[in-house]
Amino acid sequence: MKLIHRISPASPSDLGCVATIGNFDGLHKGHQAVIQHVEWKAQAMGLPATVISFEPLPIEFFRSPPPPRIYALRDKLRLLQEMNIDHFACLHFNRQLANMEAEDFVQTILLDGLKVRYLVVGDDFRFGKGRRGDYHLLQQMGAAHGMQVVDTPTFLHDDERVSSTRIRLALSTAELELAAELLGKPYRISGRVRHGDKRGRTIGFPTLNMRVPQYVALRKGVYAVKVAGLGDEVVYGVANLGARPTVHGLENRLEAHLFDFNQQVYGKHICVEPVTFLRDEMKFVSFDALKMQIARDAVHARAILNI
């Protein structure tokens, strides 16, 4: 997958692309239906399938603190690669882009820059300064410049619209089965194994440490987990997501203690799947109290994971 950060006028030899545009926070079943449409049309037209999105997301740019995020950019890239997208145009959302008139966005980004020949958008997509741009403007300008524009119907699950808002709520309450149904796949967080404070090994529970976004949607706490990326087989364990109040931590981390695993894997890229929520994050009065609780958590997780 080709990652595009800067949009400049396309060359005359560029044949263009089939594209969709949106936030795609979650890449849920509704997003997947849109992307499948793009891939089908791109194959039919012999053009690259392209997803256009923003970083940060517009709502993150305008709102402080930002709303919880389903996936960090690294996970969005991972999922788009799994969907066999050819190009990902990741536009830096800043004041200049926020103030761009809708017509200028269509002309500069979609027509002159990416040469979009066929555009698929959601039925509620809005863009440009003051959110003035909409499906009808895209159709009007597209018709004048050889860009066909189609919208997609709302995707429903149990007679309710599949949306990132519903998924954020499910993750915030650790309803992992519902989140997986809406996402079309189990929820996973990925990242590189980093050096931590190495306190876990001093109490008999060494951990793999991974940074996560400050405003991640998943409920803080302890989970039974599956971890992929450490070999051919999935490794099971128990993990804490949070700021580690017992040691006065300031940044969110995911710390996973893996069962029957003692390899050095710093720098490896892993995917952590929370399977079951065990308890909320707690502040303990001592490391002995923390050690006792982790031991109970490990027993609980092993029983749930049936190992």
Steps between C-alpha positions, in 0.01 A plus 500: 500500500633840398473770767438852365564794735521793258260577220647675197361534145498162328705444188323477161592131483322424828182308417336584832339281765181371655466645849301548816544769761418523869630470855489118506549491876434133563487368143179327611252299293355812342846621399586154371194501272613834354857379450381176337303713252816702429708186447241346266476816288878553500553150367235553233660829389860382532584781747645505853257472792561804719385598849521870594498592868638751748754513782411623752130440445309827454306450824832457683624827351195699610420340837714507817530253652440290190245217503631149573658339198423148383824446310831681488638578154728195514196273542311676221798437270516135609132444427507677164794283395300193598217628275745520205455874444749628239541864616432673832495879474542625856435876499645706785201679650608847606361854501568541128304189408223587747455839330507366146175563312318186395536579128875555539532167682327314218705673230842496671495168683258273315517619139844656447697308762363146509308508169209311655292342225244328722424610858303308763381695806279434799148639496584757768845614384567874546823690428660839445483822696189508715424142385328655198604233254271201455404222262312733268800732459722200426255377238470843341875560473569138413260507206685800357845340534455131425472377861204272567372525859283242677380480857444191713203409718525486877631165624279351773562251780196386701302777330742767626755694300855369529706799608828587666296655784338163578838327492660758731217445748540122482875526557459750785282245682720205398219338298753325282260261327276787388803699384620199298156461339498866394863495387461171316807368679644483855633830631880508512764757591842481335839652569864432569626341819687771690726505801295570812593564861574128551314502831288199403796262496590604857168359624504190279276631220712634212298690239513608138443875480330692222395865480139572409323828410417722795131504407453139396135390501558167676409497869798524731560188702620141498421250223562142405680537166631328190823631349608443138832588340737304723523191283270266314271446797281740698626559855256543789530726800353766725543871428439835664398803296545833675736746663617269784386708801694283748826636356356847426512446124408787267460339157277219383668165452394148431703263716451130426626211711516198268453148627785251452703750298844638586657622175659841444284668234577874525424678174262234368166612360213324679118497490320471833140378503311561826278193545322564830494794741604390850499816713560874503847643549582548868754677717661268753653596833811287440675285243414192709131583465548554126683167469218314675238657274695423182524137613122490542454669162726242336300212645176663387638560149628143466156367593329723243751416228484131596876456528 
